[in-house]
């Protein structure tokens, strides 16, 4: 996108809470969560060529870390840290969890790594249930601390009125998520354009050639795994703030399970593996669709019995993956580039 | 001691089923280097057809229908989707199978709704008493069926023209093409076999004895254990798939008994991680070397 186009986009995104009601903002926030996670995965799978189905696990690590670091519950483990510190800590812990997986990640590559990473999802399912003193357990879960920035609470507390519109918890959270997404986007763009990004692509294209050029393949893989897990961890923090509860899954198809990992992979693939704007677009499709269909469900009248918005969205992104691989391996990013070329 | 014996037999019975799944998985990988993430959905699809036909045609005929349709679905996926993107690399094709998996699984699960039907009518929930030990008939039949199918597979793999063609293609696709081996046929047959084996496996998985849960999303997740089975044995080793399958079955049975039911699922995957760290290519897989 050209630099000038950013300004209207930013203005619209900043102005939306003044016009949309809370349910729409919630939908938008959910897409932003998807976008942050998908940026991390597109760096790992697209830029560095390492498939991962463990994104759901790292989401859980981030979500749990935030809840534990900021938690003040009496009966659960909680350090009661400042929420900003807790957020930074959660991202750091997620990155470390990614590094801890490096002995495996460094030894297997590509598709093998995807299969190996499935192990983490199952491990997360078990740990989430077993470590009830951290996660609150499957039956009740635990409420995360409200996010606060230098004394400003991202909740309904106090009154803040901008242009005649009272900004309550949902509106405030929108701005927080927007900042986090912008930061994620900017950092990823920076990494891709520099020496780090080049070493990722070198490892993806040919490990032997990368080694010959002086790239430490193992370290690079561990590094990109850490970066991607940090993004997933941030998405995990955002998801507990969004749900306002941390609840470990009862089976492998929950919030932090296989389906979530696949959904994130779908975002990265649909957007075009390796493309950061593509990942954001993919998140709008994969996480936006179920939200928007739910908001419109009564108007549409499609959803009766077993046909739910989530099901329809799953069909759409399943089919989209197939179509992208068959007809446009570059995904939405490639389509976008082509449109731009046509115009110029 | 008797519990231990029982555990071993249960583990081997489960392992035999995982071996069938892993074998299909490995056959596809050998022929095309594609990791088939849609394996679980083939299992569900076969099981679903058994379910909808068994009331009208009887269980035995329904079982055959289920097995054949799982095979045909695999064939259709290969012919209609993968064969059309021959220039895509195995990585992209594996991603494609994830998309296929999502669609088939969601549709079957939607049709199943809240019902969790068992489909192993011929052997399910009919335990045998033998020398003071209770044995599940499902596991015994599974062991027998798997032994027959696996033997048949290896005989065909070793002695028939088809087996030679598949091994040649696995060894060197270009050279195989040069001597007149049809890549499309070998690939299609590999998918067909994998589908048929998945169709057989589901008859044992969706039973009271095996999982205590009927056909559902959980069946798909049990079928995912075929991944660690194949990886433990080595993704390109057919014999490894059998060993890996049995190992997964035993680990599952032992950790359920001695640690906890909840841990068993991750135990299987943890064993896989350990194997990967020690031997990245699996126990019997070909070690990948790079010439510079």
Interface residues (C-beta under 8 A of the other chain):
Chain A: X49 X51 X103 X104 X107 X108 X110 X111 X112 X114 X115 X116 X118 X119 X122 X123 X125 X126 X129 X130 X207 X208 X212 X251 X252 X253 X258 X262 X265 X266 X269 X306 X307 X311 X314 X315 X317 X318 X319 X320 X321 X322 X325 X326 X329
Chain B: X35 X81 X84 X85 X88 X90 X91 X92 X93 X94 X95 X96 X98 X99 X100 X101 X102 X103 X106 X107 X110 X111 X113 X217 X218 X221 X224 X227 X228 X231 X235 X262 X263 X265 X266 X268 X269 X270 X272 X273 X276 X277 X280 X290 X292
